[in-house]
Amino acid sequence: MSSPDPIAADAVTTLRRQARATLDTLRDQLMQDRGMQSHWTGTLSPSALGTATAVSAMSALLMDRQNQSPDATRPLFGSHHVAPELTAANVTESIERGIAYLATQQNSDGGFGDTDRSLSNIATSYLVLAASELAAQALGPGNGLSSGVLKRLQDYIDRTGGLDALRRRYGKDKTFVVPIMTNLAIAGLLDWGHIPALPFEAAVFPQSMYRFLQMPVVSYAVPALVAMGQARFLLGPKPLPPVRWIRSASVDRTMDVLRDMQPESGGYLEATPLTAFVVMSLAATGRSNVTVARQGLLFLLRSMTDEGSWPIDTNLATWVTSLSVLALSTDDSDDQGWCDEAWVDWHLACQHRKRHPFTGAEPGGWGWTDLSGAVPDSDDTPAAILALCRARESVALAKQQDIDRAAMDGVLWLIRLQNRNGGWPTFCRGWGKLPFDRSSTDLTAHAIRALQAAVATGSIKDENLIRAIDAAVAFGIRFLRRQHRDDGSWTPLWFGNQDRDDEENPVYGTARVLVCIADQWKRQSEQAAEPNRPTTPRMGLKELTSMLAKGTRWLIDHQNADGGWGGGKSVGRYNATDWNHRGDGRSVRRDVTDSTVPGVVESSIEETAQAVEALGRVLMQTAEIGQDGEPRQSAGIDRKACLAAITRGAGFLVDRWRADTTPEPWPIGFYFAKLWYHERLYPIVFSIAALATFLRSIAPDSSEMGRKPG
């Protein structure tokens, strides 16, 4: 792709004015969304996948309990003191509503996708099939999906390749393929002998040893390993001695592990699928009355949405609050109206202050939500540190000290988590066997930014710790350099693009790394200009310049014709489909697989905003002011091409928000094991950060460039 054409100065002036107006509107909307709370909660997408697993779990449990409690008005577990809503009637109603929701979510190709805007995939399609079968078994024939829906679903599964396609999708990672197959076996759709046995007995070992045991599942899936491993052992072909003896002896001890890992809410990781897999496995083996199953069921009942669906997780409150603060504070006109003592206290309270029973993580990190099922990780922890650093100068001294203590604990937590290859994993150090446990570029870039912001804002003053941070940052930068693809891009772990065959999202990955590298380049260039300044140079400007130039060039070259980035044909089909009235006047969902709709590639707001923010940061951090007071090319960056690209990108965002004040979020987020989600706040939060950065990067007074680093 050639470089974008330069944009006339008067057009830029007009766009600047429109961007400012749009930014002000979005800021008001975001603050209104917070309401009277001290934080944001957001809204995760409804999930056919989450709904299917919840329906299967409740159906399996209902069948196990019906023999002991046939009266639908009585509590399922014999007494009201467990929870009054745990009745057969409530579970039955939830199953019926879940099936009704699933009936509205079939794509035109016959399959089901993870969200209401997702392409069909073999995993979710199989889970829906199992849910329909179990619902019919629990409630009686005719209570599953209709015969027409099931016929089209089975045709899709057969065309896609059935179980072989399911195995190919996940490769050696058994984190999700074994639970799906177990769900099918519980429904009677697959023989237990076809399901790989999971070494659930390994869970009896201390958590510190898990990474050495070559677990076939990722670090966060131990509850599924235990529950489904036990189900396979108890219901499937028995292994030969001594494995049979070891596993028999391990059942009760690993049940203790399940109890210890279950949070107060009852939901493992606050995740519907993981919790549902545990509940259905216990129910299928006649143990629906154990505390873990009861609490898991209660979590599922309380997690259902008004429309009868289940999201993939309860919420991302901590994550979206951190992102909101960072976006709002990027704006030069920000008055920090978001910053008050209640918000600071809430964010500080989200920090985990004791060893986590789920992953064994030491104190100091943040998870994605303030709910009990959250686990500290290396994306939410940097985001929280960065957000608190932005608030530090606006609070009283006593609260500054609270922030400093929290930042220090978070920094130490991140340093301890860094892998031997220099990158940061999500949850646990050293689990590098499976993709979602490996070091990743987006997490590493985020951690580096947080470490350096904690020093730059004064939260970290200890010289020994600063030296440790310098070393960790240098190690992380070397990891990013090794992960830099030949074409100039980086790929992330927790975000994807469903229109790409590989489902990767190099726009998001490249954008997040470029922000980090641009900041690092500026620091190194300043240190190079002051040779007597104490520093620990670990990588020269030449290497950073090469990374920066190649990454920037890749983003510029991959801008879409509409001025945005990412997206694809599914976005075009979704936006083109009339979902209000189609023929018979019924309300129908937009179908991203409808081949009758022209497959025009359209960009997503989320990916466009990420690219605009990254290119704007590159422009600001690499600007060198000449004698004429104008910024000139630096760091090997083609400033004209970069400015043209960012201007077209900002124009795309402005046009989208002016045309629709509530544009639809797009499923670019990955949950565990490549499960798609979209988040209602992503478009507005990402757009605020992008437009604020755009306005700063083209400020008439070029001396303003580079303000508000971090």
Salt bridges, closest charged atoms under 4 A:
ASP24 OD1 - ARG20 NH2 2.66
ASP33 OD2 - ARG680 NH1 2.55
GLU85 OE2 - ARG302 NE 2.90
ASP116 OD2 - ARG117 NH2 3.65
ASP116 OD1 - HIS678 NE2 2.86
ASP155 OD2 - LYS151 NZ 2.78
ASP164 OD1 - ARG167 NH1 3.27
GLU201 OE1 - ARG247 NE 2.93
ASP256 OD1 - ARG259 NH2 2.02
ASP331 OD2 - ARG20 NH2 2.75
ASP331 OD2 - ARG27 NH1 3.47
ASP332 OD1 - ARG696 NE 3.92
ASP332 OD1 - ARG707 NH2 3.82
ASP334 OD1 - ARG27 NH2 2.70
ASP340 OD2 - ARG34 NH2 3.75
ASP345 OD1 - LYS399 NZ 2.66
GLU362 OE2 - ARG355 NE 3.78
ASP379 OD1 - HIS446 ND1 2.63
GLU393 OE2 - ARG392 NH1 3.05
ASP402 OD2 - LYS399 NZ 3.74
ASP402 OD1 - ARG405 NH2 2.38
ASP404 OD1 - ARG392 NE 2.68
ASP404 OD2 - LYS461 NZ 3.67
ASP409 OD2 - ARG353 NH1 2.52
ASP502 OD1 - ARG500 NE 3.03
GLU503 OE2 - ARG169 NH1 3.28
GLU503 OE1 - LYS674 NZ 3.93
GLU504 OE1 - ARG485 NH2 3.08
ASP519 OD1 - ARG617 NH1 2.93
GLU526 OE2 - LYS522 NZ 3.83
ASP557 OD1 - ARG553 NH2 3.00
ASP584 OD2 - ARG586 NE 2.52
GLU613 OE1 - ARG512 NH1 3.34
GLU624 OE1 - ARG632 NE 3.69
GLU664 OE1 - ARG117 NH2 2.89
GLU664 OE2 - ARG590 NH2 3.94
